Amino acid sequence: MALDRFFRRRKPQQQTAADLPDLWTQCPACKEGLYNRELEQDAYVCPKCGHHLRLDAGRRVEVLADPDSFRQLSGRVFPVDPLEFTDTEPYIERLRRAQKKTGRPDAILTGSATIHGLPVTLAVMDFAFSGGSMGSVVGEEISRAAEHAAQTRTPLVLVAASGGARMQESALSLMQMAKTTVALEGLTERCVPYVSILTDPTTGGVTASFATIADVIVAEPGALIGFAGPRVIQQTIRQSLPEGFQRAEFLLDHGMVDDVVDRREHRRYLARLLGVLTRREVGA
């Protein structure tokens, strides 16, 4: 009887991916399995092939700023849906889903921080929020960050990660290109340095405005940077395009960016750069 019960026992249920501990990440480039703790220590750069994985805004701040130095400024402005836009679903529903996913009102995080002891104003775009698209809130928060940097005379460091202007806000989104550009002029008037870091991807109206008008433009290795897609460009100019023409290294060779810097070196690189630009001694 006991033997009969043994064979009639329920088989243990197989574990699903959701049941397993989140310990590993697969590199999108080389497909190598990476241990998350080691990946975090390497600033989310694949130790096998050097591929720079995408970061959300919070992790980006951890990579750039001194520990416990970041003080958030953004988060008090929320997006609305003045056009009552609907495509496959209402825009307001897309916003709610993105807000729940990221835990922030929109695709931007700004604040004050220090980098090797040097006070800075940070503005970091979050690609996890609707592809980092630029709407009214993103434009407003970047403008406020620029004004804060000008008032406190702290260098502005902006990290771009965006698919471009947010189509659901139509002309209101496109207006942010001019708005942010005007706000950044205040830094020039007060001789406050502005450094832009272009990450993968930086495209569309973000590339055509605030991301590429900095005093120093730095890019991450392999980052996709451009305005329109390759097919649109090729159809417009009716010429074959060189391989990799929208990647950071190609743009460095042709003068669009000033340097391509490994993410693991960003904090030290920025400390040296800003120390020179501000003529201030930077801590070790």
C-alpha positions, -999 to +999 in steps of 0.1 A: +000+000+000+029+023+009+045+016-025+012+024-043+010+058-025+047+065-035+039+061-072+007+082-069+025+111-053+022+144-071+053+153-090+071+185-078+062+215-100+089+228-122+103+262-114+096+290-139+119+319-147+099+341-123+106+316-094+143+316-099+165+342-081+175+371-103+212+364-102+223+365-139+220+387-169+227+378-205+249+402-224+229+414-255+261+415-275+281+383-268+253+364-251+275+355-222+258+349-188+270+376-164+267+374-126+247+404-115+269+413-085+300+413-106+282+432-134+271+459-109+307+463-097+318+468-134+292+496-139+271+472-160+298+468-187+302+433-199+337+420-188+338+396-217+332+419-247+330+454-232+294+460-242+277+488-223+243+476-210+216+502-207+211+517-172+180+532-156+184+567-141+189+555-106+218+532-114+233+559-136+234+582-107+252+555-086+278+552-113+285+589-116+280+605-082+299+601-050+281+577-026+252+593-007+258+627-023+228+628-046+199+651-036+169+649-059+154+681-074+130+666-099+097+647-093+073+675-085+061+680-122+038+654-136+028+648-173-008+654-185-027+645-217-039+679-231-045+664-265-064+633-252-042+613-276-051+577-284-035+553-308-036+516-299-044+528-264-049+561-246-017+580-239-027+584-202-026+546-199+008+545-213+020+571-188+005+551-159+022+519-170+056+537-174+053+554-140+045+521-123+074+504-140+100+531-132+087+546-100+091+582-113+067+607-129+085+609-163+117+600-182+141+623-162+158+624-129+177+656-118+194+666-086+226+680-070+255+657-062+293+656-060+318+639-082+351+633-064+340+661-040+332+686-068+296+699-066+276+693-098+240+694-110+230+661-126+203+655-151+198+618-162+173+606-188+156+572-182+152+551-213+131+526-193+103+553-192+087+552-227+121+549-244+134+581-227+111+601-250+111+639-245+078+654-235+068+686-217+080+673-183+114+663-196+119+697-211+107+714-179+130+694-156+160+699-178+153+736-180+150+737-142+182+718-138+200+743-161+186+772-140+197+755-108+232+750-122+234+786-133+222+800-099+245+778-078+273+780-103+277+742-103+286+724-136+257+707-153+263+670-163+235+657-185+232+620-195+211+615-227+193+583-234+163+588-257+144+578-288+135+614-294+105+636-290+073+621-276+048+619-304+018+617-281+024+653-271+029+665-307+040+701-310+042+705-272+070+680-273+088+697-301+087+730-283+110+715-256+139+716-281+138+754-281+129+757-244+159+736-232+183+753-256+173+788-242+176+775-206+211+762-213+222+797-227+221+808-190+250+786-183+271+802-211+262+837-198+275+828-163+305+807-176+292+775-160+304+743-177+280+720-193+290+684-201+268+660-221+271+622-220+255+605-250+245+569-243+228+542-263+206+554-279+205+591-283+183+600-313+157+624-327+149+658-312+171+651-282+201+648-304+190+679-324+188+701-292+202+700-257+222+668-260+247+681-286+252+718-276+273+711-245+308+726-239+321+690-240+303+661-255+313+626-244+298+593-257+298+558-244+315+531-266+292+518-293+264+542-285+239+548-313+237+585-319+218+603-346+187+622-357+169+602-383+172+565-390+196+551-416+168+543-441+154+578-440+188+593-445+197+570-474+164+578-491+169+615-486+205+618-498+203+589-523+238+576-513+251+545-496+260+551-460+292+539-444+290+511-419+286+522-383+281+559-393+258+565-363+280+549-337+301+568-312+335+559-326+325+571-361+312+604-347+344+609-328+365+605-359+342+630-377+341+657-349+306+654-336+317+642-302+348+652-282+356+618-266+345+582-262+349+571-226+343+537-210+316+540-184+339+526-157+360+557-161+333+583-162+335+595-126+373+600-127+371+614-162+345+639-152+364+649-121+395+657-140+376+675-168+354+696-145+384+704-123+401+719-153+370+737-165+362+752-131+399+757-120+392+739-088+411+712-071+392+679-071+395+653-043+409+619-049 
